[in-house]
Amino acid sequence: MIDVILGILLQPPVLYTIIGLIVVAVIGCILKAFWETLEPCLVGVLDFLALVFNFVKQVFTALWNCMQNTVYPIKEGIVGGYDSMDQGINRFKKKQAYTHIPTFKPEAYGRRGEAAA
């Protein structure tokens, strides 16, 4: 029974998780023991990492916005060209106003729907 449990615990995915937890616990103990000495260094490192991550995020955001603003007009041109070609070939797909259909005009009638005199 114990050999089955050890066999499961010593398989790579579980083993890596256990080693990671042990490393985090050791680092936590070292930080707790020497907190007064390590606090300024740790705060400085975290400030630097925040600066680096913020810079990387801003760069990727700028690249994404640049790509969006560059690709959209190209896409609209391609879609517009395809639509105009398709409407040129298939006339029934062309959007047009229905000017040949009579419409209701309220000014042609009186106040209550009677014909104007």
N, C-alpha and C positions, 0 to 999 in steps of 0.2 A: 504494500500500500504506500509506504513512504517513498519507494523508488518511482512509483507512478507520479506522485506529487513533485518530487525533485526533477523528474523527467519533463514535466510540464513547465516548471519554473525555470528550467535551464534552457528552454527553447528560445531562439533569438528574439521574437517580439516581446515576450514577457521578460526575458533577461535584460533587454535594453531599457525597458520601463523601470525595472528594479534598480539598475545601475544609475539611471537618471535621477530617481528619487533619492538615492544615497548621496549623489553628488550635490543635489540641491540642499539636502539636510546638512552636509558638511560645510557648504558655503554659508548657510544660515547660521550655523554655530560659530564660525569664524567671524562673521559680521556682528553677531551679538556680543562676542567676547571683546572685540576691538572697535566698537561702534564710534566712540569719541574720536579715535584717530582716523578711521576710514570714512567718516561722514562727509568731510569736505571733498575728498577725492571722488567718492561715489556720486555726490551731487554734481560735481564738475563733469564727470563722465556721462551722467544722464542728461545734463544740459547739452553736451556736445552731440549725443545721439539724437536728441530731440531736434536739434538744428539740422543734422544730416537727413533725418527722415522727413522733416518738413520741406527741405530743399528738394529731395527726390520726389515727394508728392506734388510740389509745385511744378516741377519739370514735366512730370507725366500729365498733369492737368493741362499745362500749356500745350503740350504736344497733341493731346486729345482734342482740345478746342481748335487748334490749327488744322488738324485733320478734318474735323467736322465742317469747318468753314471753307475748306478747300474742296472737299468731296461733294458737298451739297449742290453747288452750282453746276458741277460736271454731271451729277446724277439728273438734275432737273433738265439740263440740255439734252441728255440722251433720251429721257422719258418723253420730253416734248417733241423731239424729232421723231421718235417712234409713233407717238400719237398722231402727229400731223401726217406721217406717211400712211398710217393705218386708216385715217379718215379720208385721205386722198384715194386710196384703193377701194375702201368700203364706204361709200357715200352715206349709207344709212346710219353709220355710227357718229356722224357729225352732229354736234349739238347745235340746234337752231331754235329760235323763238317761234312759237306757234302764232303767227300773225293772221293766219287764215281762219282761225276759230273765233266766233263772236264772243264777246265778253259782256258781263253785266256792267251797266253804267247807271249809277244811282241818279245822276242829274237828268236822265231822260224821263224820270218818273216824278210824280208829285211827292208831297211829304209822307203820305201813307201808302205809297205804291200805286196811286192812280196815275194815269197818263197825264202828262203836262198839257195844258191847253194852249 
